[in-house]
Amino acid sequence: MSLARRHRDRILAAKTVASAPEGGADATPAADTLPVAGAVNASPAQQAAAQVALRLTHDLRTLKEIRSIDRKIEAKRQMLPEYRPWVQGILAADAGVGTGLAAEVVPTCMVWLIDVGDYDNALSLAEFVLRHNVPMPSRYQRDAATIIVEEIADAALKAQNAGNRFSLETLGEVLDLTFACDIHDEVRAKLIKAAGNEELAAGEAAEATAAAPFLDRALSAFNEAQRLNDRIGVKDKIKRANKLLAAITAAAPATNNEQGGPDQNGSGA
């Protein structure tokens, strides 16, 4: 995609939102009400909306024909750059996502970015989607907050179960973004468990003198996850965190004495 086309798409995306009828995405008409791309009586913004809607329809059809999950993810990775200028224009306008099938582009790209592991850009869209109450396309069968929490939590837990680390900063950002959202306790518990796993791993890797804060946060996260869902599977992790904290506490007096502090009788010789 040329630089000129990228610039044009950003501008037209912003104009599309600005010219949308009051009510934003909640007033989305059926897809067949969009002007045909290239229609003579359509404005440039309407034509751009029709073009991006046509591209999305084509790409969704392509993805539906792919059986392999890995190949779907790779296809999404290849498709995403084509939507970037449009999405950037929508974000710059900061007035919702407009109407029609083109209104599905931003929430769809948010999910695809999660799928390909581009969490920084996904969360930029997530903040916008939540702030503007953008509805998810019906094919996802879940609200935006649930999708954001569950998909990233599942990705984190999958990585951790394979012995890998996951960005605690990403998990913390998701927790902050969705703190006030009404989602099922079982879904939130998975995210909190994933955060606890990272705190526990950090505590286990830290020097004994620096491990306690990580372990305290891990224990707090596991207890909260357990409260939200008693089948979340953190009981052994709670025991592990408590055991490590107890060992640190037990070792603390010995460490102080080894550092050469004066004894209780005040003898220094």
Secondary structure, 3 states (H helix, E strand, C coil): CCHHHHHHHHHHHHHHHHCCCCCHHHHCCCHHHCCCCCCCCCCHHHHHHHHHHHHHHHHHHHHHCCCCHHHHHHHHHHHHHHHHHHHHHHHHHCCCCCCCHHHHHHHHHHHHHHHCCCHHHHHHHHHHHHHCCCCCCHHHCCCHHHHHHHHHHHHHHHHHHCCCCCCHHHHHHHHHHCCCCCCCHHHHHHHHHHHHHHHHHHHHHCCHHHHHHHHHHHHHHHHHHHHHCCCCCCHHHHHHHHHHHHHHHHHHHHHHHHCCCCCCCCCCC
